[in-house]
Amino acid sequence: MAKQYRILTAAAAAIALTFGTAYAATNDAPPAPPPGGPAMMGGHGGPGGHRMEMRMKKQLDELHGQLKLNADQEKLWQTALDTMKQSHQQMREARKQMHEQFKSAENQAILDLDAMHAAHQKLDQQASQLREQTATAWLNFYHSLNDQQKTTVSTALKKHFAKMREHEQKRHERWEKHGAPGAAAGASATAKP
């Protein structure tokens, strides 16, 4: 039971972070990602990413309107939004810098894999810190809500979780239908006696 509670708490914080990041991205949209960049690997800003960001921004705006926040809660909401926007901007700049580093490394006869790995680890650490700052700001906001407001947020999150599960299931079905790399081999390996 405690493990489920921790998972649900982490999921709620993650979804708040997701809502928040999408909201920030629509207010400060990044340039088109380079081919083979993070967006091409399913990262933020990939194909359909703008539609998803707009949909999530709309959901976040609707939720904000439903909550009927008092002045103190509104300050915490704005703090969470500002924190999230700053984190989003810092991560975009860090990704851009790392992309430029990797691009310049392509001109080297012998790649310095240690330096590339260190740059990637540094980006991961920075991303983790920024996610934590944003999650903390959203959790501070959430803790300021009364039970009715928390119920409203919980209902919105549950709907979002259901949509995420549905989307994941559809993606998995498409993956299987279109013969994902290794899917056929894995299926034939399990079919053999």
Secondary structure, 3 states (H helix, E strand, C coil): CHHHHHHHHHHHHHHHHHHHHHHHHHHCCCCCCCCCCHHHHCCCCCCCHHHHHHHHHHHHHHHHHHHCCCHHHHHHHHHHHHHHHHHHHHHHHHHHHHHHHHHHHCCCCCCCHHHHHHHHHHHHHHHHHHHHHHHHHHHHHHHCCCHHHHHHHHHHHHHHHHHHHHHHHHHHHHHHHCCCCCHHHHHHHHHCC
